[in-house]
């Protein structure tokens, strides 16, 4: 009886990790989409340094988002988990950097650029950054202990 409870708990944990992974992947792709839109349509491409950072954020978000969607579990559970955790850490870094930079630029110039007001693109960027951090933080918190345990039991 206890083994069924443990198994059910493990399945729930796995399902929650998968849900968090995919929601985090969508969130980081949306972070990238907002930065791409601002880079191309809002003409941030002409703003020195900030424009380059928007482009790099878009590229990094696309790469980590695609990696989080990729079926890397086919490479083996441990290898797949390592790839996904690294991608999740990368996405969290991008989102956290974007979030902090945006908040800083609201109150003081950042690389000579200062935002003013909370227009739709800023609200979306803040929201998607926060969602990415939360979802992938949950994913990391659920998967890393499993990875550590698999290394210890080796």
C-alpha positions in Angstrom: 0.0 0.0 0.0 2.8 2.4 0.9 4.5 1.8 -2.5 1.3 2.9 -4.3 1.2 6.1 -2.3 4.9 6.8 -3.0 4.4 6.0 -6.7 1.4 8.3 -6.9 3.4 11.1 -5.2 6.2 10.6 -7.6 3.9 10.8 -10.6 2.3 14.0 -9.2 5.8 15.5 -8.7 6.8 14.5 -12.3 3.6 16.0 -13.7 4.0 19.2 -11.8 7.6 19.5 -13.0 6.5 18.9 -16.6 3.7 21.5 -16.3 6.1 24.0 -14.8 8.7 23.3 -17.5 6.2 23.8 -20.4 4.7 26.9 -18.8 8.2 28.3 -18.2 9.1 27.6 -21.8 6.1 29.5 -23.1 6.8 32.3 -20.7 10.4 32.7 -21.8 9.4 32.6 -25.4 7.0 35.4 -24.7 9.8 37.4 -23.0 11.7 37.0 -26.3 8.7 37.9 -28.4 8.2 41.2 -26.4 11.9 42.1 -26.8 11.8 41.2 -30.6 8.7 43.4 -31.0 10.3 46.3 -29.2 13.6 45.8 -31.1 12.0 45.8 -34.5 8.7 47.7 -34.2 9.4 50.2 -31.4 12.8 51.0 -33.0 14.9 50.0 -30.0 17.4 48.7 -32.5 18.8 52.2 -32.8 19.3 52.7 -29.1 23.0 52.1 -28.3 23.6 49.1 -26.0 20.0 48.7 -25.0 19.1 47.7 -28.6 21.8 45.1 -28.6 20.6 43.7 -25.3 17.0 43.5 -26.6 18.3 41.5 -29.6 20.4 39.2 -27.3 17.5 38.7 -25.0 15.3 37.6 -28.0 18.0 35.2 -29.2 18.7 33.8 -25.7 14.9 33.5 -25.0 14.4 31.6 -28.2 17.2 29.2 -27.6 16.3 28.4 -24.0 12.6 28.2 -24.9 13.2 25.7 -27.7 15.5 23.7 -25.5 12.8 23.5 -22.8 10.4 22.1 -25.4 12.8 19.7 -26.9 12.3 16.0 -26.3 15.7 15.7 -24.6 14.4 12.9 -22.4 15.1 10.5 -25.3 18.8 11.0 -24.5 18.3 9.4 -21.2 16.6 10.7 -18.1 19.7 12.0 -16.4 21.2 13.7 -19.5 17.8 15.1 -20.4 17.3 16.5 -16.9 20.7 18.1 -17.0 20.0 19.8 -20.3 16.6 21.0 -19.1 17.9 22.3 -15.8 20.7 24.2 -17.6 18.2 25.6 -20.1 15.9 26.6 -17.1 18.7 28.3 -15.3 19.6 30.2 -18.5 16.0 31.3 -19.0 15.7 32.4 -15.4 18.9 34.4 -15.8 17.5 36.1 -18.9 14.2 36.8 -17.2 15.8 38.1 -14.0 18.2 40.3 -15.9 15.4 41.7 -18.0 13.2 42.3 -14.9 15.9 44.0 -12.9 17.1 46.1 -15.9 13.6 47.2 -16.6 12.9 48.2 -13.0 16.2 50.0 -12.7 15.6 51.9 -16.0 12.3 53.2 -14.6 14.1 55.1 -11.9 17.6 55.9 -13.2 19.3 55.8 -16.6 20.6 52.4 -17.6 23.3 52.7 -20.3 22.1 56.2 -20.9 18.5 55.1 -21.4 15.5 55.7 -19.1 12.0 54.3 -19.4 9.0 56.4 -18.4 5.7 55.0 -17.5 4.2 51.5 -17.7 3.0 51.1 -21.3 1.7 47.8 -22.4 5.1 46.4 -23.6 6.6 47.1 -20.1 3.7 45.5 -18.3 3.9 42.4 -20.5 7.7 42.2 -20.1 7.4 42.4 -16.3 4.6 39.8 -16.2 6.4 37.3 -18.5 9.7 37.8 -16.7 8.0 37.1 -13.4 6.1 34.1 -14.7 9.3 32.6 -16.2 11.1 33.0 -12.9 8.3 31.4 -10.9 7.5 28.5 -13.3 11.1 27.5 -14.0 12.0 28.1 -10.4 9.4 25.4 -9.5 10.8 23.2 -12.2 14.4 23.5 -11.0 13.3 22.9 -7.4 11.5 19.7 -8.4 14.1 18.3 -10.8 17.5 19.1 -9.1 16.9 16.9 -6.1 16.1 14.0 -8.4 19.4 14.7 -10.3 21.4 14.9 -7.1 19.8 11.6 -5.9 20.7 9.9 -9.2 24.3 11.0 -8.8 24.5 9.8 -5.2 23.0 6.4 -6.0 25.6 5.8 -8.7 
